[in-house]
Amino acid sequence: MNLKLSAPKTITFIIAVVMAVIGLLISQGIVGALLFPALTWMLLAFVVLALGNLLKGL
């Protein structure tokens, strides 16, 4: 199996970082849960970043 990875676009990376920071702030109790709990925000941030690596042009 040949898996070709590409670097995510800058906007994809920034979105993932912002989502991870939101998850961190929720987990520390600085911000109330915004629609999802902290772990969900962190998992979604990872999924966005992983898709940015796996899909070309994202």
C-alpha positions as CSV (number, residue, x, y, z in Angstrom):
1,M,0.0,0.0,0.0
2,N,1.4,3.4,-1.0
3,L,0.2,6.1,1.3
4,K,1.1,9.6,0.0
5,L,0.8,12.3,2.6
6,S,0.8,16.0,1.9
7,A,1.2,19.0,4.2
8,P,-2.2,20.6,5.1
9,K,-2.9,24.1,3.9
10,T,-2.3,26.9,6.4
11,I,-6.0,27.5,6.9
12,T,-6.6,23.8,7.7
13,F,-3.7,23.9,10.3
14,I,-5.0,27.1,11.8
15,I,-8.6,25.7,12.1
16,A,-7.2,22.6,13.8
17,V,-5.1,24.6,16.3
18,V,-8.0,26.9,17.1
19,M,-10.2,23.8,17.8
20,A,-7.5,22.3,20.0
21,V,-7.2,25.5,22.0
22,I,-10.9,25.7,22.5
23,G,-10.8,22.1,23.8
24,L,-7.9,23.0,26.1
25,L,-9.8,26.0,27.5
26,I,-12.9,23.9,28.1
27,S,-10.9,21.2,29.8
28,Q,-9.3,23.8,32.2
29,G,-12.6,25.3,33.0
30,I,-11.7,28.7,31.6
31,V,-14.6,28.5,29.1
32,G,-17.9,26.7,29.4
33,A,-18.6,23.8,27.1
34,L,-19.3,25.3,23.7
35,L,-21.6,22.9,21.9
36,F,-19.3,19.9,22.6
37,P,-17.2,18.7,25.6
38,A,-13.4,19.2,25.6
39,L,-12.5,15.8,24.4
40,T,-14.8,16.1,21.4
41,W,-13.2,19.4,20.4
42,M,-9.7,17.8,20.6
43,L,-10.7,14.8,18.6
44,L,-12.3,16.9,15.9
45,A,-9.2,19.0,15.7
46,F,-7.1,15.9,15.2
47,V,-9.5,14.6,12.5
48,V,-9.3,18.0,10.7
49,L,-5.5,17.9,10.8
50,A,-5.4,14.2,9.7
51,L,-7.7,14.9,6.8
52,G,-5.5,17.8,5.8
53,N,-2.6,15.4,5.6
54,L,-4.4,12.6,3.8
55,L,-6.4,14.6,1.3
56,K,-4.6,16.6,-1.3
57,G,-5.7,20.2,-1.5
58,L,-7.3,20.4,2.0
